Structure formats: structure tokens, C-alpha cells
């Protein structure tokens, strides 16, 4: 049930490991409302290949909806009231800084019961740029090794993902013709009110 406030307006990669909340007692990771701008996380291709990397995170919410000093009105992504688009209202931004990161936000391992809200993923598309924005996928966490587990209960809402080389969002398992890539299957996934461009 803890709330973790990410201080400052600029930082490098954020790695979250083995972060377990509980039903009705989620861990919330949020931007700092006392700052004069959103938190900008810089993703570098030679720094673990992500900007935010969450491994084994359960009952966790990444929340960039907190208004900082001078924040513009409106909400990040799509406001369902009047379908207004929000590109500058996201309190957590992950930007391509250098190199070719694989993804800007990766959710891996046993992660489930996970929410991402109010986050901008900016790939700043360039030759070779970022592969994808959001990746909820882990081919190393196999259903053969973890029978009965699902990648489940994800909520991805009110985000702005843009300017990536490949997928804006990749949610789900990798399969090949021999079914040798054996990621967990999905259930109870909700994706809503996101703005995805380029």
C-alpha cells in the first residue's frame, strides 16, 4: 500500500524489481506534484535497453496523472468527455535519449495486476530508433516453467505513446511455428483512452 514519489524532473533508467503490493493495497509509483514539470526518464540503448523496466511487479500502479506546478489543464491521452487529446499533460515521460533502446517501458517476469496511467512514451523516431513504446511480454518467463500462471489484470489507460520505430504497444506472448517461444497467455487486459501516434 505504499506510495513512491519519484523526485526531480529528470533521471536515467528506472528499474523496479520484486515489487509486490496486494489486492486493495496497491503500490503506487507517481510523479512529484511539488516539482515545476513532469518527470522525464531518459532511455539509452546501452543502458539495459529500456527506460522503465518492471520485473515481478504485482498490484503496482504507475501513475503520471498528478498535476505539477504549472501543468496544463486536461488529462494525458484521450479524455473520453468530448474526445479531447492530451499530449502535454502526462506527469511521467520516457524519452529516447541515445542509442536504440528495445522499448521505453517493459513489464516482465511474473508481473500482473498492473496499471499504467498518465505516461508519455516518446521514441523520437530516427533511423534505428526505439523498437517499441510499451512492452508487456517476457519470452524468458515460460508457462512450461510456471504452469497455471497468466499475464493478467492489466489496465493501460490515458497514456500518450508516439514516434516509435515499431510497435506503440506490444501486449502478449511471442509464438513461432514450433511454439518454442512460450510466454504466458493473457486474460483480463483493458486498454482504453490512449493516444497512439506515429
Secondary structure, 3 states (H helix, E strand, C coil): CCEEEECCCEECCEEEEEEECECCECEEEEECCCCCCCEEEEEECCCCCCCEEEEEEEEEEEECCCCCCCCCCCCCEEECCCCEEECCCCCEEEEEEECCCCEEEEEECCCEEEEEECEEEECCCCCCCCCEEEEECCCCCECCCCCCCCEEEEEEECCEEECCCCCCEEECCCCCCCCCCCECCEEEEEEECCEEEC
